[in-house]
Structures are given as C-alpha cells and as structure tokens.
Amino acid sequence: MRAAIHHRFGPPDVLSIEELPPPRPRPHEVLVRVEAAALNPKDVLIRKGRYRVLSGARFPMGSGFDLAGVVESVGSRVHDRRVGDRVFGMLDGFRGRTCAELVAIRADHCAPAPEGLSFVEAASLPLAASTALQALRDVARVGPGDRVLLHGASGGVGVHAIQIAKALGAHVTTTSGAHNLERCASLGADVTLTYDDPATPFAAGARYDAIVDVYGNRRFAWARRGLTARGTYVTTVPSRALFLDVARTAFTSPKARLVMVRSRARDLETIASMVRAGALRPVIDRVLPLESIAEAHAHLETRHARGKVVLTIHR
Ligand SMILES: NC(=O)c1ccc[n+]([C@@H]2O[C@H](COP(=O)([O-])OP(=O)(O)OC[C@H]3O[C@@H](n4cnc5c(N)ncnc54)[C@H](OP(=O)(O)O)[C@@H]3O)[C@@H](O)[C@H]2O)c1
C-alpha cells in the first residue's frame, strides 16, 4: 500500500510516498481503506522532531491522525463495526499513520461517518472538533448563557470551537487575523475582534466564563483579568508556566486548565449528531492529493490555515 512516511526529522521535503506492507488489524481494531486524511499542527511538530520524547525516533515514521474511509476488515473482538461501513476516526498517541491507503485503528476510536458528508469533510472533523468539544464541554463546562472568548478562532480547532460553543448555548467572542473576522462571524461568533492587542477582548470591562486560548500563545496571567470569579482558562498548548498555574488553581477560582484531546467514539457520535442537526459544518481550507503531502505540511506550518487541510488518498 502507498503511505506518506519520513526517514528522519526535518522540513516538509523529508516526506515521501512509498510502498509499505499493509497493516494487520489486531483483535480490537478495524482495517480502514482510507479515502481522506486531515492534517493537524501535531503532524508538523512530530515531523520536525519536537515531540521526539513522545513519538520516539523509530523510522520510518508516518503522518496523520484523522481519517475517513470504508471498513475493509474487522478484528475478532470487534462486534459493532462491519465490512463496508463508512467511518471517520482519529488515532491517539504520537505515531501518526493515516496518510496511507490502509490503516488499522481501534474500533472505539472511530464511528459511523456523518451522513451527507463527503469523505474529505468527514476526515476534517475528528481531532479538531474533538479538541473543541472536550475543551468547551468537559474542561470549561460551558453551558447556556455563558460568555466565551476564543483566542485564535479561525484555524483548525477554532472553526469548530465557534460552532460548538454556540451549540452549547454560549455567547461567543472570537479573536483572529483581520482577514478572518467575516469568517468567524459566518460561523456564529457574536463579537469578532483581532488578536493584535492583547487588551482588546477585555476593553470596557468585558468578562468571560470561559477563555479558550486555541492558538496557545497567551498565559493565564493574561486571561485572569477577563475571567469571572468562577471562570476557566483553557489552553491547547502545555508549558511549564501552565502546569504551575494549574497546580495553583487546583482548589481556587478562576482556574487554569489544559485540554489534551482523547479519541472517543462517543464524542465522534456527538460530533456526527451536531452535523446532522445542522449545528456543525466542516470548514476546509484546501484539499490536496496524498502526493502533495509536503505542500500540505508547508501550508499548515504557516499557522494561517483557514480551517482544515485534507489529503485525498485514492487516485
Ligand atoms: N492539546 C491538544 O489536545 C490539542 C489538540 C489540537 C490542537 N492543539 C494545538 O492547538 C493549536 C491550534 O491548533 P489548530 O489546528 O487550530 O492550528 P492551526 O489551524 O494551525 O491554527 C491556525 C490559526 O492560528 C491563527 N493565528 C496565527 N497567529 C496567531 C496569533 N499570533 N494569535 C492568535 N491566533 C493566531 C491563525 O489566524 P489568522 O490566519 O486569522 O491570523 C489561523 O487561523 C496548535 O498549537 C495545536 O498544536 C492541541
């Protein structure tokens, strides 16, 4: 089978398409014929070797955690998936491999693909939408009437976070680049601001029940002045300072928290039901063939993707 791999850490051109033996699914896994795979900043960081401690340095190394495709075979202990099912899903861990024709994935890490979506659209959802869902619903516990600030809301995670925060009943303020203000409003944001001046979201005494630093470059010290007394700051990016803030706010409020996305079939089912209800729609920046994976990585690396970058796998 054809797969995108790299034999060393480095720039996008370390990626190449090579023939590999097909994976064999373990008893709790399904083998998926991948139609589309989405990329995330995590793929870029792994390729560069920034997550070496977590990914290890065993080569060749694959790329991609998100997939959509058709179940080709099921492991002996899988009873809720069948050959021919259209599924979407996401791998956990730090060894990506969905940019390939065949992928073995745990059955409880995928779910039926939302009806009415193409494989490209379905593949764009799992990691980014799960991150947004887990950050807002589980970590910040956003509910109806809450005021939510999403910082860096026009990228892969942010475009889902806007829609999911609205679906949870929140009033949503976003920050983005000036060219993406309209985009954020079209996804449901009530107030759209640019991110250039860190003080802008807190002008005129604005306060939020949840501040999600989607981009990951703002500290708790910045967020604290804009949080309500029982508010929560959630970041997507871990740091030493953050762990200190998390420990310091373990028994006090407002709180500092990190979201660490986990692959869960039931969250994918929630995401699919939001799509069905018209509350969540995929936002695709660009679609490229597997052979253009280096170009796709290079684009994501600019940190100005507008939504998701997706690869089509089969010619
Ligand atoms: N902890 C977890 O489980 C988890 C899960 C998923 C992602 N993440 C992390 O979350 C972050 C966001 O992921 P993503 O997929 O949304 O990334 P992405 O698609 O690469 O984000 C691109 C967006 O970032 C915005 N941006 C660029 N510079 C910015 C700045 N200085 N301030 C604020 N926003 C800025 C851009 O906005 P404009 O183009 O409008 O300027 C663009 O829309 C990444 O660091 C990723 O590694 C963590």
The ligand as an SDF file (V2000), in Angstrom:
LIG
                    3D

 48 52  0  0  0  0  0  0  0  0999 V2000
   -3.8460   19.8960   23.4720 N   0  0  0  0  0  0  0  0  0  0  0  0
   -4.4870   19.2860   22.4860 C   0  0  0  0  0  0  0  0  0  0  0  0
   -5.0870   18.2180   22.6880 O   0  0  0  0  0  0  0  0  0  0  0  0
   -4.5140   19.9170   21.1160 C   0  0  0  0  0  0  0  0  0  0  0  0
   -5.3610   19.4050   20.1280 C   0  0  0  0  0  0  0  0  0  0  0  0
   -5.4030   20.0510   18.8970 C   0  0  0  0  0  0  0  0  0  0  0  0
   -4.5920   21.1550   18.6530 C   0  0  0  0  0  0  0  0  0  0  0  0
   -3.7380   21.5790   19.6220 N   0  0  0  0  0  0  0  0  0  0  0  0
   -2.9000   22.7670   19.4190 C   0  0  0  0  0  0  0  0  0  0  0  0
   -3.7980   23.8520   19.2680 O   0  0  0  0  0  0  0  0  0  0  0  0
   -3.2140   24.8530   18.4650 C   0  0  0  0  0  0  0  0  0  0  0  0
   -4.2220   25.2400   17.4040 C   0  0  0  0  0  0  0  0  0  0  0  0
   -4.4700   24.1470   16.5440 O   0  0  0  0  0  0  0  0  0  0  0  0
   -5.1690   24.4180   15.1330 P   0  0  0  0  0  0  0  0  0  0  0  0
   -5.3690   23.1140   14.4710 O   0  0  0  0  0  0  0  0  0  0  0  0
   -6.3010   25.3420   15.2970 O   0  0  0  0  0  0  0  0  0  0  0  0
   -3.9610   25.2080   14.4200 O   0  0  0  0  0  0  0  0  0  0  0  0
   -3.9280   25.9870   13.0430 P   0  0  0  0  0  0  0  0  0  0  0  0
   -5.0560   25.5300   12.1680 O   0  0  0  0  0  0  0  0  0  0  0  0
   -2.5540   25.9150   12.5170 O   0  0  0  0  0  0  0  0  0  0  0  0
   -4.2190   27.4820   13.5210 O   0  0  0  0  0  0  0  0  0  0  0  0
   -4.0940   28.4580   12.5560 C   0  0  0  0  0  0  0  0  0  0  0  0
   -4.7910   29.6990   13.0740 C   0  0  0  0  0  0  0  0  0  0  0  0
   -3.9880   30.3210   14.0800 O   0  0  0  0  0  0  0  0  0  0  0  0
   -4.2310   31.7110   13.9990 C   0  0  0  0  0  0  0  0  0  0  0  0
   -3.0820   32.5150   14.4560 N   0  0  0  0  0  0  0  0  0  0  0  0
   -1.9030   32.7120   13.8240 C   0  0  0  0  0  0  0  0  0  0  0  0
   -1.1190   33.5430   14.5540 N   0  0  0  0  0  0  0  0  0  0  0  0
   -1.8320   33.8640   15.6740 C   0  0  0  0  0  0  0  0  0  0  0  0
   -1.5710   34.6860   16.8050 C   0  0  0  0  0  0  0  0  0  0  0  0
   -0.4070   35.3340   16.9410 N   0  0  0  0  0  0  0  0  0  0  0  0
   -2.5190   34.7890   17.7430 N   0  0  0  0  0  0  0  0  0  0  0  0
   -3.6980   34.1430   17.6230 C   0  0  0  0  0  0  0  0  0  0  0  0
   -4.0100   33.3510   16.5800 N   0  0  0  0  0  0  0  0  0  0  0  0
   -3.0800   33.2170   15.6070 C   0  0  0  0  0  0  0  0  0  0  0  0
   -4.4350   31.9650   12.5340 C   0  0  0  0  0  0  0  0  0  0  0  0
   -5.3230   33.0480   12.4420 O   0  0  0  0  0  0  0  0  0  0  0  0
   -5.2560   34.1060   11.2300 P   0  0  0  0  0  0  0  0  0  0  0  0
   -4.9230   33.3360    9.9700 O   0  0  0  0  0  0  0  0  0  0  0  0
   -6.6340   34.6670   11.2520 O   0  0  0  0  0  0  0  0  0  0  0  0
   -4.1580   35.0930   11.5570 O   0  0  0  0  0  0  0  0  0  0  0  0
   -5.0070   30.6810   11.9720 C   0  0  0  0  0  0  0  0  0  0  0  0
   -6.4050   30.7800   11.7240 O   0  0  0  0  0  0  0  0  0  0  0  0
   -1.9260   24.2480   17.9210 C   0  0  0  0  0  0  0  0  0  0  0  0
   -0.8390   24.7280   18.6650 O   0  0  0  0  0  0  0  0  0  0  0  0
   -2.0950   22.7560   18.1450 C   0  0  0  0  0  0  0  0  0  0  0  0
   -0.8780   22.0800   18.2810 O   0  0  0  0  0  0  0  0  0  0  0  0
   -3.6840   20.9820   20.8480 C   0  0  0  0  0  0  0  0  0  0  0  0
  1  2  1  0
  2  3  2  0
  2  4  1  0
  4  5  1  0
  4 48  2  0
  5  6  2  0
  6  7  1  0
  7  8  2  0
  8  9  1  0
  8 48  1  0
  9 10  1  0
  9 46  1  0
 10 11  1  0
 11 12  1  0
 11 44  1  0
 12 13  1  0
 13 14  1  0
 14 15  2  0
 14 16  1  0
 14 17  1  0
 17 18  1  0
 18 19  2  0
 18 20  1  0
 18 21  1  0
 21 22  1  0
 22 23  1  0
 23 24  1  0
 23 42  1  0
 24 25  1  0
 25 26  1  0
 25 36  1  0
 26 27  1  0
 26 35  1  0
 27 28  2  0
 28 29  1  0
 29 30  1  0
 29 35  2  0
 30 31  1  0
 30 32  2  0
 32 33  1  0
 33 34  2  0
 34 35  1  0
 36 37  1  0
 36 42  1  0
 37 38  1  0
 38 39  2  0
 38 40  1  0
 38 41  1  0
 42 43  1  0
 44 45  1  0
 44 46  1  0
 46 47  1  0
M  CHG  2   8   1  16  -1
M  END
$$$$
